[in-house]
Amino acid sequence: MKPLIVDALASGKGERLATRDVIGAGPRAVAGVLEARGLKPRVLPVETLLKGGGYPSGYDLLLISGMTSDLKAIQKAARMWRAHSDAPIILGGPAASEPERAMGRTGALAAILGEGEATLSQLMDAGLDPEAMEQIRGLAYARGDEITVNPLRPVQGRNVFEKYPASTRVIEDYPLHHAARVYVEVVRGCSNYNRARTGPLGGQCTRCDRCTEGGLTERYDCPMGIPPGCGYCSVPSLYGPPRTKPQHLIRREVEDLVRRGVHRVVLSAPGFLDYGRDLLVDPEPLTDPRSPEPNYEALESLFESLHAIGEVSDGSASIMIENIKASLVTERAAAILGRYLGGTPVSVGFETGCSDHSRLVGRPDTPAECHGAVRRLRRAGLKPYVYFIHGLPGQTEETVDRTVAAIRQAAGEGAERVILYRFTSLPWSAFQDCPSGPPAAKDRLSARIHEAARMANRARKEAAVGTRLRVVTAEPYDRDPSLTVAYPMKHGPVVLVEGAQGSAGDVMEVTVTSIASDRAVRGRPVDEPRRGPD
């Protein structure tokens, strides 16, 4: 068997815009399962496929990974496959959590729901035989015109990381791997087992407080059947409570990625400060987003191990993180992050600036705690990013007033960037039956939040003019080949570099000269480029 994996993550209709420099962990995890069976899969980014590259010959199994919002790109990829092959298609990633819809539009044989390693391995053991698929949990499969959805697989233990290590070999299949943010999974699952108390499902809440005051095992299930976590999120439902990947596996993966030319590594987790917290409560599930405090010893040990890698210690490769829960940003946690990640971004999710609204949607922390986290992180030398969502169920004039005020306050406290999302209804979440929010351009209340975020980000970019950034070059700018697209080593705005010499993958320092757009700045080199690791 010769499998091909199409990475459609964050591609929408087939082209990544805001996330062009992102390589997610999911497709490499899939490749790792196949490599454990002695196979040599290849990964094909969906943009490469749809921009005329077409499918390479000789492959007899197609696996497509994407999110719910990527269904159009997934459809296009499946249609192109069907034009030249009747070999089976398997779907994975969050898009598979709506199996009837996704499989119906793609003609896929099967879709893997939630954690995929053991399910995919069993599916391969079964020889993709529909007769045997009814015994495989976490799988939806087609038999004729009917689609059967099997029960979810129980949460996999930490040994899944050892049994199915993510592939590093396939990173070289990505043309931009030398400049992209490459995600390395370090925690799977989320500790927020609070429940939404508004919306079609949250409306059933009896206010028993079991999910906020009960014991760790007690919090796991809701007597009213409300899915765990923030109402707009499906991570706890699909992936369960946090499980930490062993440190030696993370070190080995990062070391090999850097050796293969990666410069920018993101330690991926729904909440990075959950890293090692599950070990403190084992064997109970970690279902409390606030207690115990972070596992400070595990965090220090991980960072020390990664910073001992030569390319990381000499600055030719960088380590970053992404999301953290404000409820876990203690002074000690902020100090540890600042010591090892100084100058890098770290994201704090507000989603709403209204404390009552925050509680109703199931958030693990309050807006006040989020503001405190921003201040602590800034003092520790990090660059806090803040997340907000417009169009959330329960959005009112009052919640918008408070959200706009929270955006302005966070900017004044040192938030480096405001990241704004539109509420999207996700299967397996408490708000799965709520309609997705309208675009900000079509809703007066959402437009106010959008404008507040735009103004805050514009002010930050203006303040960056004249500063220096260390960047890694990626490719010529498609709208003006005299400019080179580059990405900050420690993340930040896209930089369009004037007069850059050298090759893609060079590391250089630039001076920011002007604002190019809401997403980009222009810059000029201030030193000779330095070649990254080959």
C-alpha atoms as one frame of an Amber mdcrd trajectory, in Angstrom:
protein
   0.000   0.000   0.000   1.204   3.491  -0.883  -0.650   6.188   1.135  -0.823
   9.917   0.374  -1.864  12.478   3.013  -3.414  15.797   1.947  -3.010  18.541
   4.548  -6.048  20.825   4.195  -5.850  22.309   7.702  -6.820  26.004   7.879
  -7.144  26.194   4.091 -10.830  27.190   3.922 -11.700  27.088   0.228  -8.232
  25.883  -0.673  -5.751  28.639   0.127  -4.199  29.596   3.433  -4.040  33.327
   3.996  -3.536  34.252   7.643  -2.009  30.820   8.407   0.277  30.365   5.403
   3.278  29.917   7.710   1.643  27.204   9.853   2.279  23.454   9.696  -0.012
  21.638  12.110   0.796  18.491  14.068  -2.107  16.337  12.831  -0.834  15.169
   9.412   2.552  14.274  10.912   0.751  12.217  13.567  -1.113  10.337  10.810
   2.137   9.766   8.950   3.661   8.417  12.170   0.961   5.729  12.439   1.618
   4.643   8.857   5.382   4.691   9.314   4.990   2.447  12.386   3.530  -0.101
   9.948   6.546   0.099   7.665   4.879   2.388   5.106   6.363   5.569   3.629
   3.534   8.085   3.244   3.952  11.462   1.589   2.215  14.688   2.658   0.830
  17.017  -0.003  -0.294  20.519   1.082  -3.706  21.198  -0.420  -2.551  24.528
  -1.926   0.123  22.709  -3.913  -2.479  20.267  -5.170  -5.094  22.858  -6.125
  -2.675  25.304  -7.724  -1.959  22.892 -10.540   0.474  20.432  -9.076  -2.064
  17.614  -9.264  -1.681  14.220  -7.648   1.559  12.273  -8.033   1.145   8.835
  -9.569   1.342   5.476  -7.848  -0.640   6.160  -4.665  -3.536   3.859  -3.748
  -4.907   5.410  -0.521  -5.801   9.053   0.150  -6.055  10.463   3.679  -7.283
  14.062   4.042  -6.905  16.082   7.236  -8.846  19.314   7.741 -11.081  21.372
   9.991 -14.817  21.901   9.712 -14.185  25.247   8.008 -11.995  23.494   5.404
 -14.737  21.331   3.931 -14.704  23.129   0.566 -10.986  22.511   0.156 -11.464
  18.888   1.236 -14.225  18.475  -1.373 -11.967  19.859  -4.101  -9.163  17.505
  -3.137 -11.528  14.511  -3.114 -13.032  15.491  -6.486  -9.588  15.685  -8.075
  -8.713  12.261  -6.635 -11.907  10.713  -7.981 -11.127  12.121 -11.433  -8.249
   9.690 -11.803  -8.657   7.021  -9.089 -11.313   4.900  -7.409  -8.962   4.093
  -4.511 -10.384   4.765  -1.027 -10.461   8.110   0.796 -10.216   8.410   4.593
 -11.032  11.679   6.380  -9.525  12.910   9.645  -9.154  16.014  11.766 -12.027
  18.136  13.124 -13.868  17.965   9.770 -14.491  14.281  10.444 -16.570  15.159
  13.537 -19.478  15.752  11.116 -19.101  12.417   9.310 -22.410  12.330   7.437
 -21.827  15.775   5.975 -18.114  15.331   5.227 -18.385  11.820   3.813 -21.497
  12.671   1.827 -19.681  15.517   0.070 -16.457  13.627  -0.606 -17.422  10.008
  -1.208 -15.003   8.955   1.526 -14.970   5.346   2.663 -14.374   6.265   6.313
 -13.908   9.152   8.738 -11.920   9.013  11.984 -13.524  10.818  14.920 -11.449
  12.229  17.776  -8.107  10.633  18.611  -6.986   8.824  15.511  -3.898   6.697
  16.091  -5.434   3.464  17.387  -8.490   3.824  15.146  -6.389   4.250  12.002
  -4.148   1.382  13.004  -7.148  -0.933  13.479  -8.619   0.242  10.200  -5.406
  -0.695   8.421  -5.385  -4.065  10.233  -8.876  -4.663   8.859  -7.652  -4.068
   5.324 -10.232  -1.256   4.934 -12.907  -3.973   4.838 -16.383  -2.489   5.579
 -17.446  -5.815   7.089 -14.825  -5.409   9.821 -15.350  -1.668  10.399 -18.382
  -2.068  12.635 -16.068  -3.277  15.413 -13.772  -0.228  15.273 -14.613   2.537
  17.738 -14.066   6.149  16.752 -14.933   5.392  13.134 -17.682   6.330  10.702
 -17.837   4.262   7.529 -19.845   3.900   4.361 -21.485   0.715   3.222 -23.341
   1.366   0.008 -25.387   4.527   0.443 -25.538   4.227   4.225 -23.137   5.841
   6.687 -22.695   4.193  10.078 -21.185   6.123  13.003 -19.623   3.935  15.671
 -19.246   5.068  19.320 -16.234   7.218  20.168 -13.060   5.486  21.277 -12.218
   5.797  24.990  -9.504   8.337  25.748  -6.075   6.937  24.880  -3.404   6.906
  27.551  -0.025   8.635  27.450   1.491   5.487  25.931  -0.090   6.495  22.598
   2.748   8.978  22.102   5.377   6.259  22.547   3.551   3.723  20.408   2.869
   6.096  17.525   5.543   8.828  17.451   4.792  11.667  15.046   6.741  11.599
  11.787   9.540  14.091  11.281  10.524  12.702   7.884   7.468  14.146   6.125
   8.182  17.723   7.253  10.369  18.009   4.151   7.247  17.520   2.009   6.193
  21.074   2.936   7.844  23.667   0.652   7.887  26.309   3.421   9.012  24.089
   6.297  12.237  26.074   6.727  10.276  29.277   7.503   6.967  27.969   8.878
   5.817  27.633  12.455   5.943  23.859  12.892   3.647  22.585  15.634   4.823
  19.839  17.963   2.084  18.351  20.141   3.052  18.348  23.826  -0.385  18.065
  25.471  -3.538  16.432  24.131  -6.932  17.271  25.621  -8.190  20.120  27.796
  -8.672  20.495  31.555 -11.684  22.819  31.304 -14.614  20.629  32.310 -16.819
  23.594  33.186 -20.041  23.619  31.175 -21.874  26.264  29.187 -24.975  27.582
  30.959 -26.567  29.278  27.974 -27.674  28.119  24.527 -29.870  25.181  23.441
 -27.944  22.590  25.454 -26.605  24.831  28.201 -30.180  25.979  28.789 -30.802
  22.602  30.426 -28.255  23.384  33.162 -29.729  22.852  36.641 -26.928  24.869
  38.336 -25.862  21.825  40.350 -22.256  23.131  40.206 -20.939  19.591  39.819
 -18.697  20.678  36.928 -17.117  23.522  38.909 -17.174  22.296  42.513 -17.122
  18.501  42.231 -14.145  16.154  42.461 -11.992  15.443  39.412 -13.756  12.214
  38.482 -17.175  13.656  39.324 -16.683  16.598  36.939 -16.151  14.252  34.008
 -19.854  13.651  33.381 -22.771  16.082  33.446 -26.134  14.744  34.713 -27.863
  16.808  31.985 -25.537  15.608  29.224 -24.057  19.052  28.479 -20.719  18.646
  26.643 -17.689  19.756  28.681 -15.619  22.864  28.114 -16.318  26.264  26.626
 -19.605  26.152  24.749 -17.981  26.941  21.396 -15.217  24.296  21.715 -15.276
  20.547  21.043 -11.786  19.623  22.302 -12.811  18.022  25.651 -15.622  16.051
  23.978 -13.383  14.673  21.229 -10.019  14.375  22.977 -10.776  14.190  26.702
  -8.740  15.545  29.631  -5.052  16.482  29.198  -2.339  13.907  28.683   1.273
  15.050  28.579   3.671  13.735  25.944   6.851  12.399  27.597   9.710  14.894
  27.576  12.202  12.615  25.807   9.812  12.208  22.873   9.340  15.980  22.574
  13.105  16.533  22.680  13.707  13.869  20.025  11.014  15.288  17.746  12.181
  18.897  18.029  15.813  17.921  17.567  15.042  15.989  14.380  12.822  18.733
  12.959  15.560  21.314  13.494  18.061  18.971  11.857  15.748  18.830   8.834
  15.777  22.611   8.437  12.969  23.841  10.710  13.654  27.198  12.362  10.427
  27.923  14.262   8.868  25.339  16.597   5.580  25.822  18.457   4.897  23.551
  21.423   1.242  22.799  20.750  -1.430  22.310  23.411  -5.018  23.457  23.972
  -3.543  25.017  27.146   0.244  24.844  27.453   0.284  25.306  31.241  -1.601
  22.000  31.516   1.750  20.388  30.630   2.581  17.964  33.432  -0.465  18.879
  35.554  -2.069  15.539  34.716   0.905  13.813  36.336   0.118  15.592  39.613
  -3.389  14.092  39.856  -2.855  10.708  38.194  -4.712   8.334  38.111  -7.677
  10.722  38.269  -8.534  12.714  35.125  -7.414  16.349  35.070 -10.820  18.028
  34.796 -10.143  21.181  36.827  -8.726  24.165  34.888  -7.582  25.938  38.057
  -6.197  23.404  40.519  -3.566  22.130  40.959  -1.233  24.949  39.943   1.119
  24.376  36.993   3.696  21.622  37.278   6.620  24.028  37.588   9.281  21.323
  37.771   8.029  19.637  34.576   7.924  22.981  32.740  11.476  23.894  33.777
  12.787  20.468  32.831  11.165  20.580  29.392  12.511  24.029  28.574  16.014
  23.172  29.804  16.030  20.059  27.624  14.949  21.938  24.501  17.286  24.867
  25.055  20.191  22.423  25.216  19.669  21.734  21.493  22.486  23.529  19.715
  20.389  25.404  17.157  18.024  26.623  19.869  20.802  27.771  22.176  22.604
  29.679  19.379  19.408  31.382  18.152  19.153  29.788  14.704  15.960  28.016
  15.832  13.285  29.310  18.178  10.852  27.677  20.586   7.390  29.176  21.074
   4.110  28.253  22.715   0.584  29.358  21.943  -2.482  29.113  24.203  -2.502
  29.308  27.989  -5.316  29.550  30.542  -5.255  32.807  32.491  -6.305  30.933
  35.638  -2.903  29.175  35.610  -0.720  32.240  34.974   0.745  32.589  38.444
   3.748  34.852  39.074   5.967  31.761  39.141   4.539  30.420  35.858   5.020
  33.784  34.148   8.606  33.955  35.399   9.411  30.509  33.973   7.890  31.392
  30.607   9.765  34.680  30.544  13.072  33.004  31.372  12.892  30.602  28.428
  10.554  32.312  25.963  11.401  35.999  26.373  10.256  38.104  23.428   7.890
  35.454  22.070   4.095  35.655  21.881   1.759  33.793  24.199  -2.012  33.807
  23.726  -4.639  34.425  26.410  -8.280  33.731  25.559 -10.763  36.346  26.779
 -13.406  35.595  24.101 -15.739  38.042  25.887 -15.051  40.979  28.167 -18.210
  40.453  30.225 -17.766  38.349  33.371 -21.380  37.107  33.425 -21.202  36.166
  29.738 -17.858  34.438  30.358 -19.399  32.248  33.062 -22.444  31.438  30.941
 -20.356  30.200  28.007 -18.270  27.953  30.288 -14.971  29.817  30.321 -12.297
  28.528  32.749 -11.337  32.031  33.896 -12.756  35.522  34.220 -11.940  38.661
  32.179 -10.298  40.101  35.319  -7.987  37.084  35.512  -7.186  37.497  31.815
  -6.171  41.113  32.392  -3.985  40.004  35.296  -2.344  37.374  33.093  -1.589
  39.946  30.387   0.124  42.195  32.922   2.165  39.351  34.449   3.267  38.025
  31.075   4.266  41.488  29.875   6.300  42.112  33.011   8.022  38.760  32.446
   9.192  39.873  28.994   6.669  38.035  26.799   4.371  39.444  24.123   0.791
  38.577  25.112  -1.757  38.083  22.328  -5.425  38.189  23.329  -8.298  36.272
  21.725 -11.881  37.473  21.391 -14.908  36.030  19.578 -17.729  38.058  18.049
 -21.179  36.620  17.433 -21.123  34.329  20.487 -24.485  33.040  21.728 -25.669
  35.507  24.339 -23.990  38.520  22.695 -25.835  41.710  23.649 -25.261  45.439
  23.718 -23.922  45.095  27.259 -21.523  42.223  26.478 -20.206  44.164  23.487
 -19.692  47.320  25.570 -17.612  45.332  28.034 -15.738  43.458  25.304 -14.758
  46.689  23.540 -13.598  48.067  26.895 -11.613  44.869  27.562  -9.854  45.114
  24.190  -8.827  48.690  24.882  -7.718  47.856  28.426  -5.690  44.834  27.272
  -3.963  46.979  24.641  -3.084  49.503  27.350  -1.717  46.689  29.515   0.684
  45.642  26.776  -1.221  43.120  24.654   0.814  42.856  21.470  -2.044  41.778
  19.222  -5.806  41.225  19.306  -6.900  38.079  17.456 -10.587  38.120  16.620
 -12.667  35.152  15.493 -16.255  34.860  14.372 -18.274  32.305  16.337 -18.604
  29.079  14.365 -20.946  26.330  15.475 -18.956  23.104  15.960 -20.267  19.549
  16.304 -19.677  17.905  19.695 -19.740  21.312  21.413 -22.477  22.683  23.705
 -23.328  25.291  21.041 -23.504  22.818  18.160 -27.173  23.677  17.525 -26.618
  27.440  17.573 -26.290  29.222  14.227 -22.812  30.506  13.455 -22.375  34.237
  13.981 -22.825  36.633  11.058 -19.788  38.378   9.529 -18.859  41.559  11.381
 -19.735  43.572   8.270 -23.353  42.404   8.568 -23.904  42.798  12.303 -23.742
  46.120  14.142 -22.635  44.653  17.471 -19.933  42.437  15.974 -18.728  45.378
  13.876 -17.989  47.328  17.061 -15.773  44.525  18.373 -14.062  44.208  14.987
 -13.265  47.933  14.854 -11.883  47.967  18.398  -9.552  45.065  17.521  -8.468
  46.731  14.267  -7.625  49.990  15.998  -5.601  48.243  18.723  -3.601  46.237
  16.184  -2.971  49.270  14.000  -1.536  51.194  16.933   0.817  48.299  17.761
   2.104  48.109  14.184   2.734  51.856  14.107   4.761  51.519  17.314   6.884
  48.794  15.638   8.187  51.120  12.893  11.907  51.685  13.469  12.385  48.546
  15.573  14.468  45.535  14.581  13.259  41.987  14.048  15.122  38.728  13.506
  13.399  36.942  10.623  13.674  33.849   8.444  13.065  34.325   4.716  10.421
  32.228   2.986   9.647  33.099  -0.653   9.221  35.998  -3.122   6.110  38.098
  -2.507   3.580  37.090  -5.173   2.321  40.660  -5.673   5.801  42.164  -5.988
   8.747  39.784  -6.619  11.218  42.510  -5.605  10.060  41.887  -2.021  10.758
  38.749   0.005   8.241  37.332   2.461   9.840  36.684   5.835   8.552  35.615
   9.246   9.869  36.752  12.653  11.824  34.016  14.410   9.765  34.689  17.539
   6.527  35.230  15.593   4.831  38.526  14.791   3.624  40.285  11.644   4.600
  39.099   8.171   7.600  41.141   6.991   8.022  42.147   3.342  11.777  42.607
   3.047  13.204  45.032   0.499  16.426  44.050  -1.252  16.940  40.754   0.550
  19.844  38.705  -0.796  20.396  34.996  -0.352  18.156  31.967  -0.277  14.930
  30.876   1.337  15.619  29.768   4.897  18.171  32.490   5.626  18.023  34.145
   9.033  18.603  37.895   9.089  17.882  41.037  11.039  15.643  43.708   9.519
  14.534  47.188  10.464  10.777  47.772  10.197  10.287  50.731   7.843   6.515
  51.024   7.374   3.119  49.339   7.700   2.153  47.401   4.559  -1.327  46.188
   5.592  -3.321  44.945   8.575  -1.266  41.736   8.412   2.177  42.872   7.251
   4.979  45.407   7.650   7.861  46.326   5.357  11.510  46.118   6.359  15.124
  46.400   5.196  18.046  44.073   6.047  20.585  45.403   8.534  23.105  42.571
   8.290  24.167  39.712   6.079  21.860  36.667   6.047  22.850  33.659   8.065
  22.157  30.201   6.695  19.941  28.025   8.832  20.600  24.327   9.498  20.561
  22.137   6.390
